[in-house]
Amino acid sequence: MTPLNTPAAASKVLFVTNSESGQANSILALALELLTRPSVEVHVGSFPPLKARVEKLDSKLNFHILDGLTVMESIATKGAGMDTAMHPPGYKCPEVYRSAFVAVLTFWEDSGSDRFTHSLPGSNDGGRVHAYLR
Amino acid sequence: MQLKPDLVVVDSFLFPGLDACYSLGQKFVWHSPNTPMDLARTHQPWLKGGWYYPAYVSLTRISGVLVHVYLFRMASGIAFPVPWRHFITNIWISILAFYHIYTSPAVSKLIEYRNSHGLPGRFPALTALSRAAHTICPGVPELDFPMVIPDNLGLYGPIVLDTNTVEVVDPELNQWLGRGETVMMCMGTHFHYSESQIKAIINGFLSAVNRDSNTQFLWKLSNKSRFEDLINGVLKHPRDKERFRIVDWLEADPASIMKHPNVVAYIHHGGANSYYEAAL
């Protein structure tokens, strides 16, 4: 792979991330680091709650909105909030799979909108993420 | 909007992003903020992922069959190395987890939907490690279980946001930190405190500090205003009240706050970012 700090590697990098801080923080750290390299155009795609943070971090980061509910919003609509993720240690701990885990795993499956189909090829607009990639 | 990026970096939990890359043949790098064990449990010899390591999280593979799944953080409380008396429980937890997932209607619906739209396999994240051009992980071998690291999994040490020094971002906080040794507490954004937890934290801290010391407590408490009365009720004594600085949000990055020499301890929720920030 060509090192990113050589001019030959003039390139466009898109980071796509969930908007929850725990997932986004280290990806944003990487994105900021890439900005310091010459000839790299950095884009960040995420859900609306991350927009203000990204714009405040550095005006050179190009932000793109991904449509739909965030993971936390999605699991809240399914009634599978953090409370359902609590459990005693030991053999009872897989109970968490009944709701919280399944909700995270399938977070983009239904959100009232066409979130799920958005992520798939063949949907009306090819999906928002697809649109950015094409 | 057409970007045509040369490279896409996909967050480990942004599953639709993975599907988009798969279906377009887009070159991508997988990025996880978590520990290498979370990603490479399946890649351990002798299927150790299922029995040798305590059940707590991760991609687990049962024999060569395509039964992959993410095992969410389930905090089994089982120690490592797994004690003999917990050997069966440890395996049983993984089996039960599979059962719950694959009997879930939501999961079946998702898999069916993906498959009928030209996306093979069960969950997009299950094959990410092998399909990504590279995987970026902030792991440090010394801070993790002893394990085999797959070739395309790069461990880069802590990757944390540390944009500006606390003097620049929050001079007032910096001045406050200068008053004396400080314990910082910061749970994840999605942690909701109960009233009894708040009382226990304040009283626990006060009972641990030496009355004559300047030891103080910096606490990120989301929805602080909801607990104002409760806090004022517990912190009756002005001397006690002075020790606390409770804020809704920390303007400065935790990593930069910890660089202040007075910060002696960091209490956090065990999230990987916090873990690495503290380890730095």
Interface residues (C-beta under 8 A of the other chain):
Chain A: M1 S11 K12 V13 L14 F15 V16 T17 N18 E20 S21 G22 Q23 A24 N25 S26 I27 L28 A29 L30 L32 H43 G45 L57 H64 V71 M72 M82 D83 H87 P89 G90 Y91 C93 P94 E95 V96 Y97 R98 A100 F101 V102 A103 V104 L105 T106 F107 W108 E109 R115 F116 T117 H118 S119 L120 P121 G122 G127 V129 H130 A131 Y132 L133 R134
Chain B: M1 Q2 L3 K4 P5 D6 L7 V8 V9 V10 D11 S12 F13 L14 F15 P16 G17 D19 A20 C21 S23 L24 Q26 H31 P33 A55 Y70 F72 M74 A75 S76 G77 I78 T89 W92 I93 L96 A97 Y99 H100 I101 S104 A106 V107 K109 L110 Y113 R114 H117 G118 L119 F123 A133 I136 P138 I159 V160 L161 D162 T163 G188 T189 H190 F191 H192 G271 A272 N273
